[in-house]
Amino acid sequence: MIATMEPSERLDRIRKARGRYDRAKTDLFSEIKEALREGEALPEGEKRQLGPSAIGRAAEFTREYIAKIRDGKAK
């Protein structure tokens, strides 16, 4: 196996990638929570447009996982 970079450089790249991942996850969860709040404010006949199933499809998560995010049970 041929190493293409020093181990310390590889680990630094991993740390930086983890930081980008954490920021993206935080942004995604914030958008999901905001969409759920906005969905609750919609008229009764339109609530499904921003319901857990619609948001789950957009985020490529299950409806159940969206509910966990909504309930603060997802990490």
N, C-alpha and C positions, 0 to 999 in steps of 0.2 A: 504494500500500500504506500502510495506516495502522498506525503503531506503537502498541501498547496499553500499553507500558511502556518505561522507559529501557533501553538496551542493558546497562548495568551491572547493573540489576535482573534482567534476563533471564538474564545469565550467572551471577549468584548463584543463581538458581533452578535452573539446570542443574547447578551444582556440588553443591547440596543434593540434587537428584534422584540424581546419581551416587553420592553417599554412601549414600543409601537403597538403591540398586541393589546396591552392593558389599556392604552388610550382609546384604541378603536372599540374595544369591548365596552368601556365606560360610555363612549359616545353612542353606541348602538343601544345599550340598555336605557340611556336617557331618552333617546328617540322613541323607544318602545313605550316607556312609561308616560311620556307626553302624549303619544297617540292614544293610549288607553284613557287618559284623562279627557282628551278632546272627544273621544268616542262617547264617553258618558254624558257629555254636554249636548250631543246631537239629538235631534228629535227622535222619538221612539222608532219610527220607520226607517231611520238611517243609521242607527247605532251599529248595525252589523258591518257597515263599511269600515269602521275602525275597531272591530271586535277582535278577540284573541285569534280567531281562525284567519281573518284577513291579514292581520299583522304577522302571524306565524308564517303564512305563505310568502309575504314580502321579505321576511328575515330568514327564511328557510329554516325555521324552528317549528316544533310541534305546537299545537294549541295549548297543550298541557305545560310545555316549557314557558310559553308566554304567560300563562296563569301563575307559574312559580315566580317569574320576574315581577309580575304585578303584585304578588303577595309578599315579595321580599324574601322568598325562599331559595332563589337561584343565586349562585355566586359566579 
